[in-house]
Amino acid sequence: MAIIQALQEIETIQINKNILKTILIHTDSRISLDSLKNMKNGNYLIEAIRKETVALEKENWRIEYTWIKAQAGHERNELADKLAKEATRDSEICYSKFPRSEIDHQEREISIKKWQQLWDNATKGMATKEFFPTIKDRLN
């Protein structure tokens, strides 16, 4: 998220669009840099970073990413870590994507509840209901 925020902040800089400008973004996250290099990685955040980078490159920005060692006394990296920790305590949510597995789980729960209601309220097939347990009984 910090990389996306940095890229979005760059968009607000008012500089002549006709000249080439270079921005160097430092991160202590090797996994982020490796993910950006891996074109097979379609993670939502990685794709958002790529999209922002391409948009800025169209505006004559050259974006470079570099890795720096964490907790090594880099003043601005220490500040970034401090701000990130503060942001986790902030009530404003800036990233609301859920993993697909969580969505699948929630949809399964909703489907089971709907099916159970239909089964419980159905008047047809009463004899069949005697032979088959409810979905609740099978899940327990």
C-alpha positions in Angstrom: 0.0 0.0 0.0 2.9 2.4 0.7 4.2 2.0 -2.8 0.7 2.8 -4.3 0.4 5.8 -2.0 3.8 7.1 -3.1 2.9 6.7 -6.7 -0.4 8.5 -6.2 1.4 11.3 -4.4 3.8 11.6 -7.4 0.7 12.2 -9.6 0.0 15.4 -7.7 3.4 17.0 -8.4 3.1 19.8 -10.8 6.1 19.8 -13.1 6.5 20.3 -16.8 5.1 17.2 -18.5 7.5 17.6 -21.4 10.7 16.8 -19.5 11.8 13.4 -18.2 11.6 13.1 -14.4 12.9 10.3 -12.3 11.6 9.0 -9.0 13.5 6.4 -6.9 11.2 4.5 -4.5 13.0 2.7 -1.7 11.4 -0.3 0.0 12.6 -2.8 2.5 10.2 -5.4 1.1 12.1 -7.8 -1.2 8.9 -9.7 -1.8 7.2 -6.5 -3.2 10.1 -6.0 -5.6 10.3 -9.7 -6.6 6.5 -9.6 -7.2 6.7 -6.6 -9.4 9.4 -8.3 -11.5 7.4 -11.5 -11.8 4.9 -10.8 -14.6 3.0 -13.9 -13.7 2.1 -12.4 -10.4 -1.4 -11.0 -10.8 -2.0 -10.0 -7.1 -4.4 -7.0 -6.9 -1.9 -4.7 -5.2 0.9 -5.6 -7.5 -1.3 -5.0 -10.5 -2.4 -1.6 -9.0 1.3 -0.7 -8.6 2.0 -1.6 -12.2 -1.0 0.3 -13.4 0.1 3.5 -11.5 3.6 3.1 -12.8 2.5 2.9 -16.4 0.2 5.9 -16.0 3.1 7.9 -14.6 5.5 6.7 -17.3 3.0 8.1 -19.9 3.5 11.5 -18.1 7.3 11.3 -18.6 8.1 10.0 -15.2 10.7 7.2 -14.9 10.0 5.2 -11.8 12.8 3.1 -10.3 12.5 0.7 -7.4 15.3 -0.2 -5.1 15.7 -2.4 -2.0 17.1 -1.1 1.3 17.8 -3.2 4.4 15.2 -2.8 7.1 16.1 -1.7 10.6 19.5 -0.5 9.4 19.3 3.1 10.5 18.0 4.5 7.3 16.3 7.7 8.7 13.4 7.8 6.2 12.8 4.1 6.3 12.5 4.3 10.1 10.0 7.1 9.6 8.1 5.1 7.1 7.9 2.1 9.5 6.7 4.5 12.3 4.0 5.9 10.1 2.9 2.5 8.9 2.5 1.3 12.5 0.5 4.4 13.3 -1.7 3.8 10.3 -2.5 0.3 11.6 -4.0 1.9 14.6 -6.0 4.4 12.6 -9.7 3.5 12.2 -9.7 4.5 8.5 -9.4 1.4 6.3 -7.4 2.1 3.1 -7.4 -1.5 1.8 -10.6 -3.5 1.7 -9.8 -6.5 -0.5 -10.6 -9.9 0.9 -8.9 -13.1 0.0 -11.0 -15.2 -2.5 -11.0 -18.1 0.1 -12.8 -15.8 2.6 -15.4 -14.8 0.0 -15.9 -18.5 -1.0 -16.4 -19.4 2.6 -18.9 -16.7 3.2 -20.9 -17.5 0.0 -20.9 -21.2 1.0 -22.4 -20.3 4.4 -25.0 -18.1 2.8 -25.9 -20.8 0.3 -26.3 -23.4 3.0 -28.6 -21.2 5.1 -30.8 -20.4 2.0 -31.0 -24.1 1.1 -31.9 -25.0 4.7 -34.7 -22.5 4.7 -36.1 -23.8 1.5 -35.8 -27.4 2.8 -37.5 -26.5 6.1 -40.3 -24.6 4.5 -41.0 -27.0 1.6 -44.3 -28.8 1.8 -43.7 -31.3 -1.0 -41.7 -34.4 -0.4 -42.5 -34.8 3.3 -41.8 -38.6 3.1 -38.4 -37.9 1.6 -37.5 -35.5 4.5 -38.0 -38.4 6.9 -35.1 -40.3 5.3 -32.6 -37.5 4.9 -31.2 -35.4 7.7 -31.2 -31.6 7.4 -28.0 -30.0 6.2 -27.4 -28.7 9.8 -27.3 -32.3 11.0 -24.8 -33.4 8.3 -22.5 -30.5 9.1 -22.4 -31.1 12.8 
